[in-house]
C-alpha cells in the first residue's frame, strides 16, 4: 500500500513540474495565460447528445446484424433496443 502511495505522489510531482514548466515558458515568451472556461450546461447537453447518438447507433447496428443473420427463420435474431 505504501509503495502505491509513493508512486502516486511521485507521479503527481512530475506532472506538476511539467505543468509549471509549460506555464513558465509561456510567460517567458510573453503570451497571455487564459484559464479554460467551463460551461456546464453545454457539457451536459453534449453528453446527452452523445448518449442519444450511441443508442441510435447501437439500434442500427442490431438491425444490420439481424439482416446479416437472416436465413428465413428467427434463429440468430436479436431484439432491437427501443
KAWOSUL-V86163 format. One record per backbone hydrogen bond with DSSP energy under -0.5 kcal/mol. CO is the residue of the C=O (numbers start at 0). NH is the residue of the N-H. E is the energy in kcal/mol with one decimal. If there is no record, write none. Layout:
<<CO,NH,E> <CO,NH,E>>
This chain:
<<0,4,-1.8> <1,5,-2.4> <2,6,-2.6> <3,7,-2.4> <4,8,-2.4> <5,9,-2.3> <6,10,-2.4> <7,11,-2.3> <8,12,-2.1> <9,13,-2.2> <10,14,-2.4> <11,15,-2.6> <12,16,-2.0> <13,17,-2.2> <14,18,-2.3> <15,19,-2.5> <16,20,-2.4> <17,21,-2.2> <18,22,-2.3> <19,23,-2.6> <20,24,-2.3> <21,25,-2.0> <22,26,-2.3> <23,27,-2.2> <24,28,-1.7> <25,29,-0.5> <25,30,-1.9> <26,29,-1.0> <31,33,-0.5> <36,38,-0.6> <37,39,-0.7> <38,42,-2.1> <39,43,-2.5> <40,44,-2.5> <41,45,-2.3> <42,46,-2.1> <43,47,-2.5> <44,48,-2.8> <45,49,-2.3> <46,50,-2.2> <47,51,-2.4> <48,52,-2.5> <49,53,-2.3> <50,54,-2.3> <51,55,-2.5> <52,56,-2.5> <53,57,-2.7> <54,58,-2.3> <55,59,-2.5> <56,60,-2.5> <57,61,-2.2> <58,62,-2.2> <59,63,-2.5> <60,64,-2.4> <61,65,-2.3> <62,66,-2.2> <63,67,-2.4> <64,68,-2.3> <65,69,-0.7> <66,69,-0.7> <72,70,-0.6> <73,76,-1.4> <78,80,-0.5>>
